[in-house]
């Protein structure tokens, strides 16, 4: 694949992605969403985070290697922050900080 073709593909995919997201935002602009939908949206971020954790823990290619100490530290710290503070952003920041610190030290 040439550089021009690669750039065309990257910009094409970017444009399609942008239009899909902008289209949804514009379609919903000025509308009041039902309460059940707004309640369901609160669970999107935790479910995405849970899916990322499950894919980290249950990856078949990594099944025999186990988790590293840094990964366990990040998961434990993030879990403790979520349990104590109930703030997803704080848990993500604390978990990633613990992960990077343990990774740098070990």
N, C-alpha and C positions, 0 to 999 in steps of 0.2 A: 504494500500500500504506500502510495506516495504521501509526502507531507501535506500537499494540498488536499488530497482525499481525506486524510486523517483530520485535518482542521475543519473541513466541511462537515464531517460526521459529528465532531465535537460540538460545533456551533449549531448544527441541525438538531441534535438531541437537546442541547441547552434551550433552543428556541421552543421546541415542542413542550419541554418540561415547564418552561416559563408560561406559555400560553395555557397549559392545562391548569396550573395553579391560579393564574390571573383570571381565567374563565370561571373557576369555582368561586373565587372571591367576588368577582363582579356579579355573578348570578345570585349570590346571597346578600349582596349589599342592600341595605335599606329594609331587609326583612327581619322580622322577629322570629327567632328559632324557638321551637317548642321546649318547654322545661325538661322533658324527658331526654331530649337531644343534648341540651346543655349539661345535664347531669351525666350523661354517657361520655361527653367530651372530657370530663375530669379524670376519667380512667385511661385515657389514651397514653399519656406520658408514663405512668407506672407500668402499663402493659408492654410498652415498647422496651422499657428498661428491663423488665422481667424476661422478655424474649431474648434480649442481648445476653443476659446472664445465663439463661438456659442454653443458648447456643455456645457460650463459652464453656460451660460445665459439661454439656452432653455432646460435644463434637466427636463424631466417631473416629476421626483421624487422630484425635488427641486422647482417646479413651485410655490407652495404655500408659501414657506419660503422666497423667494426673495433673493437678494444679500446681503452679509455682507458689512459693511463699508470698510473693508480691500480689498475686491474684487473690489468694485467700485473705491477706491483710486488707486489700481494697474492698472485698465483699463484706468482710466482718465490720469494718469501720462504716461503710455505707449502710449496712443493715442496722447498726447501732444508732446511727444518726436518724434514719427513717423512723425507727421505733421510738426514739426519744423526742425528736423535734417535729416530725411529720412534715418535713420540707424536702421535696425532691431535689431541688437545686443545691441545697446545702449537703444533702447526702451524696450527690454526684461529685461535688467539689471535694468533700472530705474523703470519699472513696478513692478518687483519682490521685489526690495528694498522698494518701497512704500508699497507694500502689507505686507511684513514682519514687517516693522516699525509700521504700523497701527495695525497689529495683535498683536504686542508686547505691544503696549501702551493701546489698548482697552481691 
